[in-house]
Amino acid sequence: LSVSGETAQNIDQAIRLKEKKFHIVSITDNSYCTLAKLSEINFAYNIQPEVIKDTLNVTTQIPVIYILESLARNFAD
């Protein structure tokens, strides 16, 4: 899970897991970011990021919760 899909820690972890043949599924703000491109499946929610004082990311996470709950419901059936 990453809003920007450009967080170094997430990218590094995805690369390491891919090297070990893990499947990568991501939820990001857009499908063009690095993490999305590293993923086999990406759910992009395309919300305009909101940043306060150039450092505090307050972008809503409601789309992420919706995606996770929808996936959980589909797998539960």
C-alpha positions in Angstrom: 0.0 0.0 0.0 1.4 3.3 -1.0 -0.1 6.6 -2.1 2.8 7.8 -4.2 4.2 4.3 -5.1 7.6 6.0 -5.0 8.6 5.3 -1.3 12.1 3.8 -1.4 11.4 1.3 1.3 8.4 -0.1 -0.5 10.2 -0.2 -3.8 13.2 -2.0 -2.3 11.0 -4.5 -0.6 9.0 -5.2 -3.7 12.3 -5.8 -5.7 13.6 -8.2 -3.0 10.4 -10.1 -3.0 10.2 -10.3 -6.8 13.7 -11.7 -6.8 12.5 -14.5 -4.5 9.6 -15.2 -6.9 6.8 -13.6 -4.7 3.7 -12.2 -6.4 3.4 -8.4 -5.9 0.0 -6.8 -5.6 -0.2 -3.1 -4.9 -2.7 -0.4 -4.1 -1.4 3.1 -5.2 -2.7 6.5 -6.2 -1.8 5.8 -9.9 -0.8 3.0 -12.2 2.3 4.8 -13.6 4.4 4.8 -10.4 7.4 2.6 -9.8 5.6 0.3 -7.3 2.7 -0.2 -9.7 5.1 -1.1 -12.5 6.9 -3.6 -10.3 3.5 -5.2 -9.4 1.8 -8.0 -11.2 -1.5 -6.5 -10.1 -2.1 -2.8 -9.2 -5.3 -1.2 -7.9 -5.0 2.5 -8.7 -7.5 4.8 -7.1 -6.5 8.1 -8.8 -7.1 10.6 -6.1 -5.3 14.0 -6.0 -2.7 13.8 -3.3 -3.1 16.4 -0.5 0.1 17.7 1.3 0.2 20.2 4.0 3.3 22.4 4.7 5.2 20.4 2.0 5.7 17.4 4.2 2.5 16.1 5.7 0.6 13.9 3.3 -3.1 13.9 4.3 -4.5 12.2 1.2 -7.7 10.3 1.9 -7.4 6.6 2.5 -11.1 5.9 2.0 -10.5 4.4 -1.6 -7.9 2.1 -0.1 -10.3 0.8 2.5 -13.0 0.3 -0.1 -10.6 -1.7 -2.3 -9.4 -3.9 0.6 -13.0 -4.5 1.9 -14.2 -5.3 -1.7 -11.4 -7.8 -2.2 -12.0 -9.4 1.2 -15.7 -9.8 0.5 -15.1 -11.4 -2.9 -12.6 -13.9 -1.4 -15.0 -14.7 1.4 -17.7 -15.8 -1.0 
